């Protein structure tokens, strides 16, 4: 598999395929598998090396290389006593940090890369940058301007922790490819940007969720980032300058990726609004929604259960905090008081956030739901989905969740929090789409009462369940076929590969 021939397309992913299952990973696997006439490389970012980490997918034969980058490895290249005049480099770096807008910084970033990270041209290697006297003086200057009332020690270590993984990304070569395709901004988007800056190849970005928005949610709740006088639960505000530094860094990474991209794709109108707010060029934007295997999934049907059989509620997804499984469990407790016979399947991997999974298990026990709730781990949807009466999605943040499309395709109505594209999927986007009718009910984020009420409403009305299930089948068949998705990416790849093949050789 480790073939160093140039791939047609290099997917650049962070913390997902092929080691972590989920919607994004399934999407990547689907595209690679169903486009066998293209060769692919994988550039995979993981937190650290783990010899016991296993693939969650069978790697398709058209994958010619897998290259891994471990963010928290500290072995950065050093200068080897290189003696190159670097005044211009430091002036550029100083100018970069004093620029007023993200747009200006994105335009300047290629020069920063050439000066400090391009192994053929740099004047100082990353291992030496933060340890140099000039870096120390620049850090003190910025500290006095931006955070004079915060602890300098905390500021110093925050800066180092923020920069080290970025330096690791910027000094790791990408697999050779004709087109680079990032599946998020963040570190993956930064690494993929080197395909444009260093390798002079086309760069495509497909954002399933808006990376900067999801990081802001995580950072607002992070206990490992120091926050003075922290007594707020709000996501959009923090008293911590150090949390602001992390948010600013991720926003900068998004700007750099947007600036370098030839095409910026997302799945929904909802996401596209965020992309525009984050600085994406409107001329580069396009929407390509997720697709599912309508032909095979539509052959499945909900089992016809007899009167007196349990009412089955499904939850499909990783057991992680951003999916807010705890709120779902609490909603099930409320629903169980109104539904005499009820079963709950929580279907999905449980090893990504083991402490959160343990919390969920304790909550099930505390609420006396052991006889009702089952954590199944990963499942074959063809085996489990026909058993389910309704599907529930309780996420804090989503893009365009595949689980809604898959459930609706089979005829299962959904209850979902009003995040990402959930409203679009359940109620439609265009006039033609909305005319089909609703295929589920919406509830507020973290709103246990509304989720409970929606579950009970669907339980009490078999007619409404059947109607919404049929609406879902029609909507998915008409607007969300994976064949349409694959054909659109086939055309995108072909266009960029054709352009690359006809570039003049320098």
N, C-alpha and C positions, 0 to 999 in steps of 0.2 A: 504493500500500500504506500510505502514511503518513496514515492516516485517524484523526482524533482523536475519533471517536465512541466512546462507552463500549462496550468489549468485554464479552461475557458472562464470559469467563475470561481472566485474565492469568497466564501461566506466568512464573515468576521462576527463572532458571537461571544457573549460574555455570560458566564455562569449558566449556560443552558446546554444545547445540543453538543455532543451526543451523550453527555453525562447526566443531565437533569431532564426528566420528562416534564411535559406541560404543553400549553398551547403553542408557544413560540417554537419549541423544539419539534413538535409534531408538524408544524408548518414548514420548517426547514427540511425535515425528512421527507415530507410529501413532495416538495418541489424537486429535490434531488432525485428521488425515486421515479417520479413521473416525467422527468426530462432526461431520459437516458442518452439522448444524442448530444448532451453537453458533459464535459468533464468538470469536476468540482474539486477545490481544495477547501480545507477547514482551518481557519485560524481561531483557536479556542482560548479564551481567557478564563482562568480559574484562580481562586484565591491563593492556593499553594499546591505543591506536588503531593499526590497521595497514591502510592503504588497499589492500594486496595480499591481505588476508584474504578468502577466498571462502566462500560458503555450500557446505556439503557435502550439502544436501538441497534439493529443489525446494520452495519455500515454498507451502503450500496456500492456496487462494483465500480461505478463511475466516479467515486471519490479517489483521487490519485495521491493526495497528501493530507496529513493532519499535523499541524504544528501547534504546540501549546505554549502559552505564556503564563507564568505564575506571578501574580501581582506583588506578592509579599516576599519574594526572593530579593535579597539585598545585594546580589552580585552584579553591580553596575560596572561598565567598562571604565578604566582609568586612562589617563593621558599618556602614559609611558614616556613621561618627561618631554612631551611635545613642546617645542618652543615656537609659538606663532604669535605674532602681534595681535592682541585681542581688544584694543581700545574701542574699535568700531562695534565689536560684539557686545561689550558691556554698555556702550551708549545705546545700542538698539534695545537691550534688555531693560535699561532704565526708562527709555521712552515707552516701551510696551507697558510697563507698570504704572506709568503716569497718564496714559491715554484715557480719554473720557468715556468712550463707548466700546461695547463689545465688538461692534462692527469694525472699528479701527484696529482693535487688537487682532481680530481674525485675519485682516489683510496683512498685518505685520508678522503673523505667526510663521510663515514660510521662512522669513529671514532668521527668526529665532531658531528654527530647526536647523538651518544651514550652519549657523554659527556654533551651536552647542550640541547637536545630536546627530548630524549627518557624519558618519564615520569617515567619509572621504574628504570632508571640508572643515570639520569643527576645529575650533582653536582650544577648546577645553572640554574634557569629557565629563559626563554627568556625575561620576563618582567624586569629582573634584569641585564641582560647582558650588555646592552648599558649604563646602569646607574652606572656600577661598576667602581671603580678607575682603575682596570687593563685594562678594555675596553678603558677607556679614554687615558691611557698611550699608548696602542697599536695604537689607532687612531692617536694620535699625531706623533708617530714614522712613520707610513705609510704616513701621510700627508707630513712630512719633506722629505721623500724619493721620493714621486710621484708628489706632487703638491705644492711645497713651495712658488710659486709665485701667487697662487690663494688665494682668500679670505678664511680664515679658517672657518668663520661663515657659508659661503655657502657650504664649504666642509663638515662641521659638520652636517648640516641639510640634505644635499644630502645623506650622509651615513645612517642617520636615516630613511629617506624616502625609500631608497633602501632596507634596511633590514627589516623594519616592516612587509610588506606583506609576505616576505619569512618566517619570524618567525611564522606568522599566519598559513601559510601552513604546516610548519614542526611540529606544535603542535596540528593539527587537525586530529583525527583518521579517517581512511578510512572506508567505509562500508566493512564488511567481504565478501571475495570472493575467489574463487580458482584461478582466473586469473584476472590481471589488464590490462586494455587496454587504454592507453593514446592516445588522438586524436591530441596532439601537444606536443612540449616541453614546455618551459616557466614554468609558475606556475603549470599548469596541469601536465606536465612531472615531475616536482619536487614532487608534491603530490603523483603521481602514483609510483614514485621511492620508497616511503615508503612501498608500497606493497611488494617490493623486500627486502628492508633493514630491515624493522620491522616485516612484516608478513611472509617473506620467501616464497612468491608466485611468479609465473611466471609473467613477465612484457612484454607486447607487445606495440609497438609504431607505429601508422600510421600517418605520416605527409602528410597532404594534401598540405599545403603551408609550406615553410621553415620559422618557427617562428622567428628565429634570423634575417633573412633577412628582413622580414616584419617589425620587431621592429626597425631595423636600419633605414628604410625608414621613419617610424613615428618619431623616435627620431631626425633625421636630420632636420625635419620640425617643431619640437616642439618648441613653443614659451615659454612654462612654465619652460624650463631648461635654466638656465643662460648661455649665450655664450658671451665671451669677444670679441670685435671687429668683430662681426658677419656680414659679407657681402658676404657670399658664398651661392650658391644655390646647390652645389654639395652634393650628397647623401653619397659619400664614404669618405668624409673628413670633419672634424669639428675642429675649434679652441678651442672648449670647452672641458676642462677636465671632466666636469660634465656629458656631453653627453657621453664621453668615459666611465665613470663609469657605466652608465646605459647599454651601449652596452656590456661592459665586464661582467656585472652581467647576462644578458640574455644568452651570450655565455657560461658562466659557468653553467647555468641551463641546457642548451642543452647537454653539456659534461657529466654532472651527469646522466641525463636521458639515454643518449646513453650508458654510462658505465654500468648502471643497467639493461638495456634491454636484453631480450633473443632474440627478433626479432625486427628488425627495417624495417618497410615497408613504401614505398611511392608509388605514383601513376605513376611516370614518370621517364624516364632517366634523364631529365633535373634536377629534384629535387635530384636525387641520387648523382649527381655530387656535389651539395651543401652539402649534408650530409657527403660525404667523406671529403670535405674541412673543415667542422666543427668538424671533429674528430671521425666520426662513424666508427666502426669496419667493414671492408668489409665482414667479415665472417657472420655478422648478417643481412646483407642487402638483401632485395628482393623487387620486384615491383609487385603490384597488382593494375591494373587500375580500375577506376570507372566503374560502370555499370549502365545501364538504362533499364527500362521495355520495351524491344524491342517489345515483343508480343503485348502489348496494344498501345504503341505509334505509331508503324508502321501502325496501322489501321487508324490513322488520316492522312489527306492529306490537302494540301494547297487549300483553296477555289479557284475555277475557277472564277476569276473576269472579268467583261466585260471591253472592251476598254473604257477609260474615267474614270474608278474608281481610287481612290487614290492609290498611291504606298505607301505601309505600311512598316515602319521600326520599328523593335522592339529592346528594350533594356531590358534585364531581369537580375535583381540583386538588392542588397541593394543600396539605395541612400546614399552612403558614399564616403569619399574622396579617398580611395584606389581604388574605381571603376572608378574614374575620370569622373564622369557624366558631369562635366562642359565642358570637351573637347568634349564629345559626342554631347552636345547641340550646341556647336560652329560649329561642323562638320555638324550638321543638318541645321544650318543657311546657310552654304556654299552650301549644297546639294539642299536646297529649291530654290536657284537661278537657278538651272539647271533642276529641276523636277517640272513641272507645278502643279500637284496635289500630295500632299504628306501628310501622316499622321504618327505621331510618338507616340508609346506607351512606356513609361518608367514604367516597371512593376516590382514592388518589394516594400518591406517595406521602410517607410520614417522616422521612429521614432528613428533609432539608433544614427544618428548624426543630430539632429533637426536643428542646425544652418547651417550645410552644405545644408540640404534640402531647407531651406529658401533662401540661396544663389542661389541655382539652380532655384528656382521659380523666383527670381528677374532677373536672367540671361535670362530666357525664355521671361519674359516681356520686358526686355531691348532690346532683339534681335527681338522683335515683332513676336514671335512664338506661342503666346497664342492660335491661331486657329489651329495650327499644332501639338503641343506637349501636350500630356495628361499624367499626373502622375496617374496611376491606383491604386497604392497600390498593395497588394498581389492579385494574380489572379489564376484562374484555368487554367493551360496551355492548357487543352483540349478545353477550350472556346476561348482562345486568339491566340494560336499559328497558327491555320489554317488561320487566317486573315493576317498573316505576310508574306511579300515578302522576306525580308532579316533580319537577326539578327546581331546586332553590340555589340561588347564587347570592352570597352575602358580602361580596368584596367591598373593600374600601376604595380600590382603584382597579379599573379594567380598561382594556382597549375594545376589542370586538371579540368577546369570548366564544370560542368554538363550541363550548358545551351547550350554549343556547341554540346554536345552529344545528348541532347533532341531535339534541333532544327534540327540537321542533320538527326536524326532518322525519323523525319517527312518529311524531304526533303527540309528544309530551308537552303540555303547557308548562310555563316557567314562572317562578317568582324571583325577581332580581332587584338588587339595589340600583338606584338611578345613577349609575356611573358609566363613564365611557360611552360605548355605543349600545348599551342595554335598551335604552328607550327606542333607538332606531330599529333594533332587531325585533322588538316586541310590538311596536306600533307602526313601523314603516318610516321611510324617509321622503319619498316622492308622493305625489297625489295618487298615482297608480298603486304604489306600495301600500299606502295607508288605506286604500279602498278595500284591501284584502281583509282587514280587521285585526284586532289585537290577538296576540298569541301568548299572552301572559300578563302578569300584574307587576307593578313597580312598587318599591318601598324605599324609605329614606335610609341613608347610610347609618349603620350602627343602631337603627331603629327597630329594636326587638318587637315592640308592640305592632308596628305596621307589617313586619314580616309574618308574625303570628296571625294577624287578622287576614292577610292575603291567603295563607295556607288554609285557614278554616273556611274562607269563602269558597275556594276551589273544592275543598272536601265536600261542602254542603250542596254543591251544584254540579252533579255529573254532566248535565247538559252544557254548562259553561266550559267544563273541562274538555268535552268532546269538540265543542265549537272552536275553542282556542287551539286545540291540538291540530284540527284540520286547517285552520288559518296558518299555523306554523308550517305545516307540510307544503302548502301552496306557495308561501313566501320564499322558503328556502329553495324549492324547485325552480322558481322563476328568477331569483336574483342572486343566489349564493352557491352555484355549482362550481366544484373545484376545476372542472374542465375549462371554464372561462378564466379562472385565476391562472392556471398553467399556461394557457395560450397567450395571455397578456405578458407574462414574464418571459416566455419563449421569444416573443417579438422584441421585448426590451433588450434581452441578452444578445439576440442576433444583431440588432442595430449597433450596439456598442462594440461587439466583437468585429463586425464588418468594418466599422470606423477605425478600430485599432489595426486591423490587418492592412489598411490602406494608408496608414500614417507613414510619412517619409522616414527612412532610416537616417539618423543623425551621425 
